[in-house]
Amino acid sequence: MNLILFGPPGVGKGTQAERLRDTYTLHHISTGDILRVAVKEGTKLGVEARRYMDSGGLVPDEVIIGMVAEVLEKDKKEKKGFLLDGFPRTEDQARALDKIFRKLEIKDVVVVSLDAPEPELIARLVKRGKESGRSDDTEETIRYRLKVYHKQTSPVLDYYKQRKKVRAIDGLGKIDEITKRINTAVKEFA
Ligand code: AMP
């Protein structure tokens, strides 16, 4: 089983991804995490990505698609299913991912789409910003990231509804409750 965890910033993708990774022994790939490591290490990718991340915009498709293709091709040998978190975020990324999946002969893909009302997302991100010091979790950047999500990322869901199995999950509630909802939805594919 391969999972794409989809949803707006602050909906809990990272938290739920860690749990799914352990339950189904998946290989968790978070593009945000990979980019933050690159920024910290000051690599060429990190220096380029930082400009976009700090403002809350998306890193250009050609940069991110190349990065993901490299990781997926390298890690396919591990023979674990993939759990993608934070990718794809544009229709071009989704199309590129389909191509990579075809090349790697990956067919079983389920999209888990989490959602929650916007005031809740903002409250969660502001709280995370205070606790973790993540530089893009300031109120102004959060609002911009949500705008970017609605404009560029949410159309990806329609792309998938026409092509893949999509399971919509209510992301509002206790973390354990949300995990239970996801597990119930994906169990039939595991
Ligand atoms: P995240 O941790 O998923 O919220 O990602 C943090 C930031 O990394 C985003 O606001 C983007 O600037 C960048 N980023 C992560 N994933 C992607 C992606 N798939 N496409 C473009 N930019 C991305």
Boltz pocket constraint, residues with backbone or C-beta under 6 A from the ligand:
constraints:
  - pocket:
      binder: B
      contacts: [[A, 9], [A, 31], [A, 32], [A, 33], [A, 35], [A, 49], [A, 52], [A, 53], [A, 54], [A, 56], [A, 57], [A, 58], [A, 59], [A, 60], [A, 64], [A, 85], [A, 86], [A, 87], [A, 88], [A, 89], [A, 93], [A, 136], [A, 145]]
      max_distance: 6.0
